[in-house]
Amino acid sequence: MQVFSFTRPLNFMRLKWPAVLLSMLLLVGSLGSFALNGINWGLDFTGGTVIEAGFAQPADLVAVRQTLDGAGYGDAVVQLFGTSRDVLIRIPLRPDIAQAVVGDTVLQALNAQQAEPVTMRRVEFVGPSVGEELKQDGGLAMLAALVGILLYVAMRFEWRLSVGAVAALAHDVILTLGLFSVLQLEFDLTVLAAILALIGYSINDTIVVFDRIRETFRKLRDGSTAEVINTAITSTLNRTVITSLTTILVLVVLFYLGGALIHGFATALLFGIAVGTYSSIYVASAIAEILGISREDMLPPLPIEVDGENGHGQP
């Protein structure tokens, strides 16, 4: 299926410096938001109580929040969970209240204000030590993924491409985290899973472009580095657009129909895929060109011929 058909390659590299500047500004903005706002860590990382309550009639979230405020849980996060009769309540960890009694206290407060009984569907507790361990393990998982990709691309292609690939992945991760920091969206385990999935998606897109760059270097013997990269990116544009659009379509459905628990997951991947598609062109490929990638770097090594008489190897 051909979405785009071009008689000549598009000049993507003409905009590499404005794109690099834009990326630098976005990275600085994201890091600045980390310093000022931090990350809105979910209960998976900070510890606390998650309660799923079932109401006989559609729940009034404003009234539920007022009830919890009166019971001493003014910092509780209340949202619908699936249907209008299912409510998810997140209560941060508090040293003055034992977690074991939070569920019963909340249920009693809700039943005191409701004409029909409220049922407790689920209660989960996360301790602070578990949350801190999850935070550290998540950071190590992302770091290990980036290091592994750096080594793979360096061995599979060339070190300049490896630097470009890891720079693009770091770019995607930082900007996605920056979005959650600026908007103060909750960062829980589902968002961490989305970040790890984004790393895999983004490197797959980058590897496809790099493989086409290597093939094009061998075909266009007289072309400049910019011409080769433009030709390679243009030739993969159909594949990139189709893959991105189909993935985004699924994520949009998940965002609107999947329920509140995976809103963060869908948001991270929707934003990350858009940024990842951009970074494969204007971060990974642009950095490789800036570092001086050339045709000679992509050619296979010459075979060594062995002189039968003296046994010396000669190229």
Stockholm file with secondary structure:
# STOCKHOLM 1.0

chainA/1-315         MQVFSFTRPLNFMRLKWPAVLLSMLLLVGSLGSFALNGINWGLDFTGGTVIEAGFAQPADLVAVRQTLDGAGYGDAVVQLFGTSRDVLIRIPLRPDIAQAVVGDTVLQALNAQQAEPVTMRRVEFVGPSVGEELKQDGGLAMLAALVGILLYVAMRFEWRLSVGAVAALAHDVILTLGLFSVLQLEFDLTVLAAILALIGYSINDTIVVFDRIRETFRKLRDGSTAEVINTAITSTLNRTVITSLTTILVLVVLFYLGGALIHGFATALLFGIAVGTYSSIYVASAIAEILGISREDMLPPLPIEVDGENGHGQP
#=GR chainA/1-315 SS CCSCCCSSCCCGGGGHHHHHHHHHHHHHHHHHHHHHTCCCBCHHHHCEEEEEEECSSCCCHHHHHHHHHHTTCTTCEEEECSSTTEEEEEEECCTTSCHHHHHHHHHHHHHHHCSSCCEEEEEEEECHHHHHHHHHHHHHHHHHHHHHHHHHHHHHSCHHHHHHHHHHHHHHHHHHHHHHHHHTCCBCHHHHHHHHHHHHHHHHHHHHHHHHHHHHHHHCTTCCHHHHHHHHHHHTHHHHHHHHHHHHHHHHHHHHHSCGGGHHHHHHHHHHHHHHHHHIIIIIIHHHHHTTCCHHHHSCCCCCEECTTTCCEEC
#=GC SS_cons         CCSCCCSSCCCGGGGHHHHHHHHHHHHHHHHHHHHHTCCCBCHHHHCEEEEEEECSSCCCHHHHHHHHHHTTCTTCEEEECSSTTEEEEEEECCTTSCHHHHHHHHHHHHHHHCSSCCEEEEEEEECHHHHHHHHHHHHHHHHHHHHHHHHHHHHHSCHHHHHHHHHHHHHHHHHHHHHHHHHTCCBCHHHHHHHHHHHHHHHHHHHHHHHHHHHHHHHCTTCCHHHHHHHHHHHTHHHHHHHHHHHHHHHHHHHHHSCGGGHHHHHHHHHHHHHHHHHIIIIIIHHHHHTTCCHHHHSCCCCCEECTTTCCEEC
//
